[in-house]
Amino acid sequence: MNLINRMAGLLGLLTIGVALSACQNSSSQQQDEAANLCQPDKSPGSVSCKWADEMQLKLAHDFRDASHYAGQRCLVRLEWEKSGRYAVTQTQGDEPLCLRAWQLIGQSKGLPPPPDRGQPAWFGFAPQQVNLPIHLAAIDAD
């Protein structure tokens, strides 16, 4: 009985330790992911916003069917690979647009690397009419 009580106590401490480390990791992960975030209201001329503008221009060139996705929204989490291409590691939003965004990023060549290549970057897609991926901040993503 005493051994069972000790094991239960140890398991409880382990669970608390894991939960606390997850909270700490989440906070540092959020700071890392903000490294490549364009915030046009705060710093429209930032390196991150210039990167987002360049990404938008290159992706819009190949996004010829954007009008089919008008009104939909998708956030795409990107990681820069040593191969010089992006890996899409997460999407959030309307599934049809997210699938198309994933495909578009995978097929596009010559996309610019994010300002901090060691950190993930988020890029927003929200076609209004015929033409655009847009800045993440413009689609009220928090």
Chimera marker file (.cmm) of the C-alpha trace (Angstrom):
<marker_set name="trace">
<marker id="1" x="0.000" y="0.000" z="0.000" r="1" g="1" b="0" radius="0.5"/>
<marker id="2" x="2.829" y="2.369" z="0.900" r="1" g="1" b="0" radius="0.5"/>
<marker id="3" x="4.505" y="1.693" z="-2.464" r="1" g="1" b="0" radius="0.5"/>
<marker id="4" x="1.256" y="2.493" z="-4.294" r="1" g="1" b="0" radius="0.5"/>
<marker id="5" x="0.937" y="5.803" z="-2.426" r="1" g="1" b="0" radius="0.5"/>
<marker id="6" x="4.535" y="6.723" z="-3.283" r="1" g="1" b="0" radius="0.5"/>
<marker id="7" x="3.990" y="5.867" z="-6.955" r="1" g="1" b="0" radius="0.5"/>
<marker id="8" x="0.804" y="7.948" z="-7.063" r="1" g="1" b="0" radius="0.5"/>
<marker id="9" x="2.618" y="10.894" z="-5.460" r="1" g="1" b="0" radius="0.5"/>
<marker id="10" x="5.529" y="10.586" z="-7.871" r="1" g="1" b="0" radius="0.5"/>
<marker id="11" x="3.151" y="10.422" z="-10.821" r="1" g="1" b="0" radius="0.5"/>
<marker id="12" x="1.388" y="13.558" z="-9.570" r="1" g="1" b="0" radius="0.5"/>
<marker id="13" x="4.683" y="15.470" z="-9.287" r="1" g="1" b="0" radius="0.5"/>
<marker id="14" x="5.725" y="14.301" z="-12.728" r="1" g="1" b="0" radius="0.5"/>
<marker id="15" x="2.416" y="15.467" z="-14.205" r="1" g="1" b="0" radius="0.5"/>
<marker id="16" x="2.779" y="18.913" z="-12.606" r="1" g="1" b="0" radius="0.5"/>
<marker id="17" x="6.366" y="19.181" z="-13.855" r="1" g="1" b="0" radius="0.5"/>
<marker id="18" x="5.377" y="18.319" z="-17.407" r="1" g="1" b="0" radius="0.5"/>
<marker id="19" x="2.483" y="20.782" z="-17.333" r="1" g="1" b="0" radius="0.5"/>
<marker id="20" x="4.707" y="23.602" z="-16.085" r="1" g="1" b="0" radius="0.5"/>
<marker id="21" x="7.395" y="22.909" z="-18.664" r="1" g="1" b="0" radius="0.5"/>
<marker id="22" x="4.753" y="22.925" z="-21.408" r="1" g="1" b="0" radius="0.5"/>
<marker id="23" x="3.588" y="26.380" z="-20.295" r="1" g="1" b="0" radius="0.5"/>
<marker id="24" x="7.131" y="27.691" z="-20.324" r="1" g="1" b="0" radius="0.5"/>
<marker id="25" x="7.825" y="26.143" z="-23.732" r="1" g="1" b="0" radius="0.5"/>
<marker id="26" x="4.639" y="27.611" z="-25.175" r="1" g="1" b="0" radius="0.5"/>
<marker id="27" x="5.615" y="31.124" z="-24.098" r="1" g="1" b="0" radius="0.5"/>
<marker id="28" x="9.084" y="30.913" z="-25.636" r="1" g="1" b="0" radius="0.5"/>
<marker id="29" x="7.614" y="29.325" z="-28.776" r="1" g="1" b="0" radius="0.5"/>
<marker id="30" x="5.215" y="32.256" z="-29.175" r="1" g="1" b="0" radius="0.5"/>
<marker id="31" x="8.115" y="34.719" z="-28.871" r="1" g="1" b="0" radius="0.5"/>
<marker id="32" x="10.095" y="32.772" z="-31.475" r="1" g="1" b="0" radius="0.5"/>
<marker id="33" x="7.174" y="32.705" z="-33.887" r="1" g="1" b="0" radius="0.5"/>
<marker id="34" x="6.722" y="36.471" z="-33.535" r="1" g="1" b="0" radius="0.5"/>
<marker id="35" x="10.251" y="36.971" z="-34.905" r="1" g="1" b="0" radius="0.5"/>
<marker id="36" x="8.989" y="36.799" z="-38.512" r="1" g="1" b="0" radius="0.5"/>
<marker id="37" x="5.589" y="38.393" z="-37.939" r="1" g="1" b="0" radius="0.5"/>
<marker id="38" x="4.690" y="41.492" z="-39.936" r="1" g="1" b="0" radius="0.5"/>
<marker id="39" x="2.806" y="44.039" z="-37.845" r="1" g="1" b="0" radius="0.5"/>
<marker id="40" x="1.907" y="46.788" z="-40.343" r="1" g="1" b="0" radius="0.5"/>
<marker id="41" x="0.188" y="48.951" z="-37.722" r="1" g="1" b="0" radius="0.5"/>
<marker id="42" x="3.312" y="49.075" z="-35.547" r="1" g="1" b="0" radius="0.5"/>
<marker id="43" x="6.184" y="48.896" z="-38.019" r="1" g="1" b="0" radius="0.5"/>
<marker id="44" x="5.088" y="48.840" z="-41.666" r="1" g="1" b="0" radius="0.5"/>
<marker id="45" x="8.659" y="49.214" z="-42.949" r="1" g="1" b="0" radius="0.5"/>
<marker id="46" x="10.056" y="46.336" z="-40.891" r="1" g="1" b="0" radius="0.5"/>
<marker id="47" x="12.093" y="43.535" z="-42.406" r="1" g="1" b="0" radius="0.5"/>
<marker id="48" x="9.206" y="41.166" z="-41.645" r="1" g="1" b="0" radius="0.5"/>
<marker id="49" x="6.714" y="43.336" z="-43.542" r="1" g="1" b="0" radius="0.5"/>
<marker id="50" x="9.067" y="43.638" z="-46.504" r="1" g="1" b="0" radius="0.5"/>
<marker id="51" x="9.356" y="39.837" z="-46.514" r="1" g="1" b="0" radius="0.5"/>
<marker id="52" x="5.549" y="39.490" z="-46.350" r="1" g="1" b="0" radius="0.5"/>
<marker id="53" x="5.166" y="41.942" z="-49.244" r="1" g="1" b="0" radius="0.5"/>
<marker id="54" x="7.679" y="40.022" z="-51.357" r="1" g="1" b="0" radius="0.5"/>
<marker id="55" x="5.977" y="36.707" z="-50.527" r="1" g="1" b="0" radius="0.5"/>
<marker id="56" x="2.629" y="38.224" z="-51.456" r="1" g="1" b="0" radius="0.5"/>
<marker id="57" x="3.887" y="39.413" z="-54.835" r="1" g="1" b="0" radius="0.5"/>
<marker id="58" x="5.460" y="36.073" z="-55.722" r="1" g="1" b="0" radius="0.5"/>
<marker id="59" x="2.508" y="33.965" z="-54.558" r="1" g="1" b="0" radius="0.5"/>
<marker id="60" x="-0.119" y="36.248" z="-56.120" r="1" g="1" b="0" radius="0.5"/>
<marker id="61" x="1.569" y="35.743" z="-59.487" r="1" g="1" b="0" radius="0.5"/>
<marker id="62" x="0.802" y="32.007" z="-59.350" r="1" g="1" b="0" radius="0.5"/>
<marker id="63" x="-2.514" y="32.245" z="-57.472" r="1" g="1" b="0" radius="0.5"/>
<marker id="64" x="-4.599" y="32.586" z="-60.629" r="1" g="1" b="0" radius="0.5"/>
<marker id="65" x="-7.651" y="30.890" z="-59.150" r="1" g="1" b="0" radius="0.5"/>
<marker id="66" x="-7.869" y="33.139" z="-56.059" r="1" g="1" b="0" radius="0.5"/>
<marker id="67" x="-11.395" y="34.261" z="-56.948" r="1" g="1" b="0" radius="0.5"/>
<marker id="68" x="-12.623" y="30.715" z="-56.240" r="1" g="1" b="0" radius="0.5"/>
<marker id="69" x="-11.597" y="31.214" z="-52.606" r="1" g="1" b="0" radius="0.5"/>
<marker id="70" x="-12.956" y="34.743" z="-52.051" r="1" g="1" b="0" radius="0.5"/>
<marker id="71" x="-14.100" y="35.231" z="-48.470" r="1" g="1" b="0" radius="0.5"/>
<marker id="72" x="-12.098" y="32.277" z="-47.131" r="1" g="1" b="0" radius="0.5"/>
<marker id="73" x="-9.146" y="32.633" z="-44.765" r="1" g="1" b="0" radius="0.5"/>
<marker id="74" x="-6.131" y="30.525" z="-43.991" r="1" g="1" b="0" radius="0.5"/>
<marker id="75" x="-3.017" y="30.966" z="-41.892" r="1" g="1" b="0" radius="0.5"/>
<marker id="76" x="-0.024" y="28.934" z="-42.967" r="1" g="1" b="0" radius="0.5"/>
<marker id="77" x="2.916" y="28.192" z="-40.679" r="1" g="1" b="0" radius="0.5"/>
<marker id="78" x="6.131" y="27.915" z="-42.654" r="1" g="1" b="0" radius="0.5"/>
<marker id="79" x="9.589" y="26.691" z="-41.788" r="1" g="1" b="0" radius="0.5"/>
<marker id="80" x="12.597" y="27.412" z="-43.969" r="1" g="1" b="0" radius="0.5"/>
<marker id="81" x="14.511" y="24.296" z="-44.952" r="1" g="1" b="0" radius="0.5"/>
<marker id="82" x="18.177" y="23.918" z="-45.815" r="1" g="1" b="0" radius="0.5"/>
<marker id="83" x="17.084" y="23.038" z="-49.344" r="1" g="1" b="0" radius="0.5"/>
<marker id="84" x="16.009" y="26.656" z="-49.856" r="1" g="1" b="0" radius="0.5"/>
<marker id="85" x="12.290" y="25.877" z="-49.830" r="1" g="1" b="0" radius="0.5"/>
<marker id="86" x="9.490" y="26.120" z="-47.310" r="1" g="1" b="0" radius="0.5"/>
<marker id="87" x="7.888" y="23.290" z="-45.388" r="1" g="1" b="0" radius="0.5"/>
<marker id="88" x="4.269" y="23.939" z="-44.446" r="1" g="1" b="0" radius="0.5"/>
<marker id="89" x="4.007" y="22.670" z="-40.878" r="1" g="1" b="0" radius="0.5"/>
<marker id="90" x="0.537" y="23.865" z="-39.914" r="1" g="1" b="0" radius="0.5"/>
<marker id="91" x="-2.561" y="25.485" z="-41.363" r="1" g="1" b="0" radius="0.5"/>
<marker id="92" x="-5.554" y="27.094" z="-39.697" r="1" g="1" b="0" radius="0.5"/>
<marker id="93" x="-8.707" y="28.208" z="-41.444" r="1" g="1" b="0" radius="0.5"/>
<marker id="94" x="-10.924" y="27.211" z="-44.331" r="1" g="1" b="0" radius="0.5"/>
<marker id="95" x="-9.799" y="23.799" z="-45.539" r="1" g="1" b="0" radius="0.5"/>
<marker id="96" x="-10.175" y="24.343" z="-49.318" r="1" g="1" b="0" radius="0.5"/>
<marker id="97" x="-8.066" y="27.512" z="-49.208" r="1" g="1" b="0" radius="0.5"/>
<marker id="98" x="-5.536" y="25.963" z="-46.814" r="1" g="1" b="0" radius="0.5"/>
<marker id="99" x="-5.045" y="23.009" z="-49.160" r="1" g="1" b="0" radius="0.5"/>
<marker id="100" x="-4.589" y="25.379" z="-52.101" r="1" g="1" b="0" radius="0.5"/>
<marker id="101" x="-2.175" y="27.568" z="-50.122" r="1" g="1" b="0" radius="0.5"/>
<marker id="102" x="-0.133" y="24.501" z="-49.172" r="1" g="1" b="0" radius="0.5"/>
<marker id="103" x="-0.005" y="23.427" z="-52.808" r="1" g="1" b="0" radius="0.5"/>
<marker id="104" x="0.878" y="26.919" z="-53.996" r="1" g="1" b="0" radius="0.5"/>
<marker id="105" x="3.753" y="27.292" z="-51.531" r="1" g="1" b="0" radius="0.5"/>
<marker id="106" x="5.048" y="23.821" z="-52.383" r="1" g="1" b="0" radius="0.5"/>
<marker id="107" x="5.052" y="24.535" z="-56.118" r="1" g="1" b="0" radius="0.5"/>
<marker id="108" x="6.363" y="28.103" z="-56.052" r="1" g="1" b="0" radius="0.5"/>
<marker id="109" x="10.034" y="28.567" z="-56.757" r="1" g="1" b="0" radius="0.5"/>
<marker id="110" x="12.197" y="31.449" z="-55.672" r="1" g="1" b="0" radius="0.5"/>
<marker id="111" x="10.228" y="32.402" z="-52.572" r="1" g="1" b="0" radius="0.5"/>
<marker id="112" x="12.278" y="34.621" z="-50.253" r="1" g="1" b="0" radius="0.5"/>
<marker id="113" x="13.513" y="33.207" z="-46.944" r="1" g="1" b="0" radius="0.5"/>
<marker id="114" x="11.991" y="34.654" z="-43.776" r="1" g="1" b="0" radius="0.5"/>
<marker id="115" x="13.984" y="37.341" z="-41.950" r="1" g="1" b="0" radius="0.5"/>
<marker id="116" x="14.951" y="34.862" z="-39.217" r="1" g="1" b="0" radius="0.5"/>
<marker id="117" x="15.542" y="31.580" z="-41.029" r="1" g="1" b="0" radius="0.5"/>
<marker id="118" x="15.773" y="29.651" z="-37.776" r="1" g="1" b="0" radius="0.5"/>
<marker id="119" x="12.246" y="30.538" z="-36.693" r="1" g="1" b="0" radius="0.5"/>
<marker id="120" x="8.877" y="29.609" z="-38.180" r="1" g="1" b="0" radius="0.5"/>
<marker id="121" x="6.836" y="32.227" z="-39.969" r="1" g="1" b="0" radius="0.5"/>
<marker id="122" x="3.088" y="32.663" z="-40.387" r="1" g="1" b="0" radius="0.5"/>
<marker id="123" x="1.629" y="33.856" z="-43.652" r="1" g="1" b="0" radius="0.5"/>
<marker id="124" x="-2.009" y="34.744" z="-44.207" r="1" g="1" b="0" radius="0.5"/>
<marker id="125" x="-4.205" y="34.019" z="-47.204" r="1" g="1" b="0" radius="0.5"/>
<marker id="126" x="-7.559" y="35.801" z="-47.503" r="1" g="1" b="0" radius="0.5"/>
<marker id="127" x="-8.519" y="36.405" z="-51.130" r="1" g="1" b="0" radius="0.5"/>
<marker id="128" x="-11.004" y="39.248" z="-51.460" r="1" g="1" b="0" radius="0.5"/>
<marker id="129" x="-11.389" y="39.223" z="-55.215" r="1" g="1" b="0" radius="0.5"/>
<marker id="130" x="-8.869" y="37.954" z="-57.657" r="1" g="1" b="0" radius="0.5"/>
<marker id="131" x="-5.571" y="38.892" z="-56.195" r="1" g="1" b="0" radius="0.5"/>
<marker id="132" x="-4.149" y="38.210" z="-52.889" r="1" g="1" b="0" radius="0.5"/>
<marker id="133" x="-2.544" y="36.571" z="-50.043" r="1" g="1" b="0" radius="0.5"/>
<marker id="134" x="-2.419" y="39.321" z="-47.388" r="1" g="1" b="0" radius="0.5"/>
<marker id="135" x="-0.613" y="40.376" z="-44.242" r="1" g="1" b="0" radius="0.5"/>
<marker id="136" x="-1.376" y="38.194" z="-41.248" r="1" g="1" b="0" radius="0.5"/>
<marker id="137" x="-2.413" y="41.206" z="-39.154" r="1" g="1" b="0" radius="0.5"/>
<marker id="138" x="-5.007" y="42.197" z="-41.731" r="1" g="1" b="0" radius="0.5"/>
<marker id="139" x="-7.125" y="39.116" z="-41.033" r="1" g="1" b="0" radius="0.5"/>
<marker id="140" x="-7.340" y="39.677" z="-37.274" r="1" g="1" b="0" radius="0.5"/>
<marker id="141" x="-5.237" y="36.661" z="-36.325" r="1" g="1" b="0" radius="0.5"/>
<marker id="142" x="-4.085" y="36.559" z="-32.725" r="1" g="1" b="0" radius="0.5"/>
<link id1="1" id2="2" r="1" g="1" b="0" radius="0.2"/>
<link id1="2" id2="3" r="1" g="1" b="0" radius="0.2"/>
<link id1="3" id2="4" r="1" g="1" b="0" radius="0.2"/>
<link id1="4" id2="5" r="1" g="1" b="0" radius="0.2"/>
<link id1="5" id2="6" r="1" g="1" b="0" radius="0.2"/>
<link id1="6" id2="7" r="1" g="1" b="0" radius="0.2"/>
<link id1="7" id2="8" r="1" g="1" b="0" radius="0.2"/>
<link id1="8" id2="9" r="1" g="1" b="0" radius="0.2"/>
<link id1="9" id2="10" r="1" g="1" b="0" radius="0.2"/>
<link id1="10" id2="11" r="1" g="1" b="0" radius="0.2"/>
<link id1="11" id2="12" r="1" g="1" b="0" radius="0.2"/>
<link id1="12" id2="13" r="1" g="1" b="0" radius="0.2"/>
<link id1="13" id2="14" r="1" g="1" b="0" radius="0.2"/>
<link id1="14" id2="15" r="1" g="1" b="0" radius="0.2"/>
<link id1="15" id2="16" r="1" g="1" b="0" radius="0.2"/>
<link id1="16" id2="17" r="1" g="1" b="0" radius="0.2"/>
<link id1="17" id2="18" r="1" g="1" b="0" radius="0.2"/>
<link id1="18" id2="19" r="1" g="1" b="0" radius="0.2"/>
<link id1="19" id2="20" r="1" g="1" b="0" radius="0.2"/>
<link id1="20" id2="21" r="1" g="1" b="0" radius="0.2"/>
<link id1="21" id2="22" r="1" g="1" b="0" radius="0.2"/>
<link id1="22" id2="23" r="1" g="1" b="0" radius="0.2"/>
<link id1="23" id2="24" r="1" g="1" b="0" radius="0.2"/>
<link id1="24" id2="25" r="1" g="1" b="0" radius="0.2"/>
<link id1="25" id2="26" r="1" g="1" b="0" radius="0.2"/>
<link id1="26" id2="27" r="1" g="1" b="0" radius="0.2"/>
<link id1="27" id2="28" r="1" g="1" b="0" radius="0.2"/>
<link id1="28" id2="29" r="1" g="1" b="0" radius="0.2"/>
<link id1="29" id2="30" r="1" g="1" b="0" radius="0.2"/>
<link id1="30" id2="31" r="1" g="1" b="0" radius="0.2"/>
<link id1="31" id2="32" r="1" g="1" b="0" radius="0.2"/>
<link id1="32" id2="33" r="1" g="1" b="0" radius="0.2"/>
<link id1="33" id2="34" r="1" g="1" b="0" radius="0.2"/>
<link id1="34" id2="35" r="1" g="1" b="0" radius="0.2"/>
<link id1="35" id2="36" r="1" g="1" b="0" radius="0.2"/>
<link id1="36" id2="37" r="1" g="1" b="0" radius="0.2"/>
<link id1="37" id2="38" r="1" g="1" b="0" radius="0.2"/>
<link id1="38" id2="39" r="1" g="1" b="0" radius="0.2"/>
<link id1="39" id2="40" r="1" g="1" b="0" radius="0.2"/>
<link id1="40" id2="41" r="1" g="1" b="0" radius="0.2"/>
<link id1="41" id2="42" r="1" g="1" b="0" radius="0.2"/>
<link id1="42" id2="43" r="1" g="1" b="0" radius="0.2"/>
<link id1="43" id2="44" r="1" g="1" b="0" radius="0.2"/>
<link id1="44" id2="45" r="1" g="1" b="0" radius="0.2"/>
<link id1="45" id2="46" r="1" g="1" b="0" radius="0.2"/>
<link id1="46" id2="47" r="1" g="1" b="0" radius="0.2"/>
<link id1="47" id2="48" r="1" g="1" b="0" radius="0.2"/>
<link id1="48" id2="49" r="1" g="1" b="0" radius="0.2"/>
<link id1="49" id2="50" r="1" g="1" b="0" radius="0.2"/>
<link id1="50" id2="51" r="1" g="1" b="0" radius="0.2"/>
<link id1="51" id2="52" r="1" g="1" b="0" radius="0.2"/>
<link id1="52" id2="53" r="1" g="1" b="0" radius="0.2"/>
<link id1="53" id2="54" r="1" g="1" b="0" radius="0.2"/>
<link id1="54" id2="55" r="1" g="1" b="0" radius="0.2"/>
<link id1="55" id2="56" r="1" g="1" b="0" radius="0.2"/>
<link id1="56" id2="57" r="1" g="1" b="0" radius="0.2"/>
<link id1="57" id2="58" r="1" g="1" b="0" radius="0.2"/>
<link id1="58" id2="59" r="1" g="1" b="0" radius="0.2"/>
<link id1="59" id2="60" r="1" g="1" b="0" radius="0.2"/>
<link id1="60" id2="61" r="1" g="1" b="0" radius="0.2"/>
<link id1="61" id2="62" r="1" g="1" b="0" radius="0.2"/>
<link id1="62" id2="63" r="1" g="1" b="0" radius="0.2"/>
<link id1="63" id2="64" r="1" g="1" b="0" radius="0.2"/>
<link id1="64" id2="65" r="1" g="1" b="0" radius="0.2"/>
<link id1="65" id2="66" r="1" g="1" b="0" radius="0.2"/>
<link id1="66" id2="67" r="1" g="1" b="0" radius="0.2"/>
<link id1="67" id2="68" r="1" g="1" b="0" radius="0.2"/>
<link id1="68" id2="69" r="1" g="1" b="0" radius="0.2"/>
<link id1="69" id2="70" r="1" g="1" b="0" radius="0.2"/>
<link id1="70" id2="71" r="1" g="1" b="0" radius="0.2"/>
<link id1="71" id2="72" r="1" g="1" b="0" radius="0.2"/>
<link id1="72" id2="73" r="1" g="1" b="0" radius="0.2"/>
<link id1="73" id2="74" r="1" g="1" b="0" radius="0.2"/>
<link id1="74" id2="75" r="1" g="1" b="0" radius="0.2"/>
<link id1="75" id2="76" r="1" g="1" b="0" radius="0.2"/>
<link id1="76" id2="77" r="1" g="1" b="0" radius="0.2"/>
<link id1="77" id2="78" r="1" g="1" b="0" radius="0.2"/>
<link id1="78" id2="79" r="1" g="1" b="0" radius="0.2"/>
<link id1="79" id2="80" r="1" g="1" b="0" radius="0.2"/>
<link id1="80" id2="81" r="1" g="1" b="0" radius="0.2"/>
<link id1="81" id2="82" r="1" g="1" b="0" radius="0.2"/>
<link id1="82" id2="83" r="1" g="1" b="0" radius="0.2"/>
<link id1="83" id2="84" r="1" g="1" b="0" radius="0.2"/>
<link id1="84" id2="85" r="1" g="1" b="0" radius="0.2"/>
<link id1="85" id2="86" r="1" g="1" b="0" radius="0.2"/>
<link id1="86" id2="87" r="1" g="1" b="0" radius="0.2"/>
<link id1="87" id2="88" r="1" g="1" b="0" radius="0.2"/>
<link id1="88" id2="89" r="1" g="1" b="0" radius="0.2"/>
<link id1="89" id2="90" r="1" g="1" b="0" radius="0.2"/>
<link id1="90" id2="91" r="1" g="1" b="0" radius="0.2"/>
<link id1="91" id2="92" r="1" g="1" b="0" radius="0.2"/>
<link id1="92" id2="93" r="1" g="1" b="0" radius="0.2"/>
<link id1="93" id2="94" r="1" g="1" b="0" radius="0.2"/>
<link id1="94" id2="95" r="1" g="1" b="0" radius="0.2"/>
<link id1="95" id2="96" r="1" g="1" b="0" radius="0.2"/>
<link id1="96" id2="97" r="1" g="1" b="0" radius="0.2"/>
<link id1="97" id2="98" r="1" g="1" b="0" radius="0.2"/>
<link id1="98" id2="99" r="1" g="1" b="0" radius="0.2"/>
<link id1="99" id2="100" r="1" g="1" b="0" radius="0.2"/>
<link id1="100" id2="101" r="1" g="1" b="0" radius="0.2"/>
<link id1="101" id2="102" r="1" g="1" b="0" radius="0.2"/>
<link id1="102" id2="103" r="1" g="1" b="0" radius="0.2"/>
<link id1="103" id2="104" r="1" g="1" b="0" radius="0.2"/>
<link id1="104" id2="105" r="1" g="1" b="0" radius="0.2"/>
<link id1="105" id2="106" r="1" g="1" b="0" radius="0.2"/>
<link id1="106" id2="107" r="1" g="1" b="0" radius="0.2"/>
<link id1="107" id2="108" r="1" g="1" b="0" radius="0.2"/>
<link id1="108" id2="109" r="1" g="1" b="0" radius="0.2"/>
<link id1="109" id2="110" r="1" g="1" b="0" radius="0.2"/>
<link id1="110" id2="111" r="1" g="1" b="0" radius="0.2"/>
<link id1="111" id2="112" r="1" g="1" b="0" radius="0.2"/>
<link id1="112" id2="113" r="1" g="1" b="0" radius="0.2"/>
<link id1="113" id2="114" r="1" g="1" b="0" radius="0.2"/>
<link id1="114" id2="115" r="1" g="1" b="0" radius="0.2"/>
<link id1="115" id2="116" r="1" g="1" b="0" radius="0.2"/>
<link id1="116" id2="117" r="1" g="1" b="0" radius="0.2"/>
<link id1="117" id2="118" r="1" g="1" b="0" radius="0.2"/>
<link id1="118" id2="119" r="1" g="1" b="0" radius="0.2"/>
<link id1="119" id2="120" r="1" g="1" b="0" radius="0.2"/>
<link id1="120" id2="121" r="1" g="1" b="0" radius="0.2"/>
<link id1="121" id2="122" r="1" g="1" b="0" radius="0.2"/>
<link id1="122" id2="123" r="1" g="1" b="0" radius="0.2"/>
<link id1="123" id2="124" r="1" g="1" b="0" radius="0.2"/>
<link id1="124" id2="125" r="1" g="1" b="0" radius="0.2"/>
<link id1="125" id2="126" r="1" g="1" b="0" radius="0.2"/>
<link id1="126" id2="127" r="1" g="1" b="0" radius="0.2"/>
<link id1="127" id2="128" r="1" g="1" b="0" radius="0.2"/>
<link id1="128" id2="129" r="1" g="1" b="0" radius="0.2"/>
<link id1="129" id2="130" r="1" g="1" b="0" radius="0.2"/>
<link id1="130" id2="131" r="1" g="1" b="0" radius="0.2"/>
<link id1="131" id2="132" r="1" g="1" b="0" radius="0.2"/>
<link id1="132" id2="133" r="1" g="1" b="0" radius="0.2"/>
<link id1="133" id2="134" r="1" g="1" b="0" radius="0.2"/>
<link id1="134" id2="135" r="1" g="1" b="0" radius="0.2"/>
<link id1="135" id2="136" r="1" g="1" b="0" radius="0.2"/>
<link id1="136" id2="137" r="1" g="1" b="0" radius="0.2"/>
<link id1="137" id2="138" r="1" g="1" b="0" radius="0.2"/>
<link id1="138" id2="139" r="1" g="1" b="0" radius="0.2"/>
<link id1="139" id2="140" r="1" g="1" b="0" radius="0.2"/>
<link id1="140" id2="141" r="1" g="1" b="0" radius="0.2"/>
<link id1="141" id2="142" r="1" g="1" b="0" radius="0.2"/>
</marker_set>
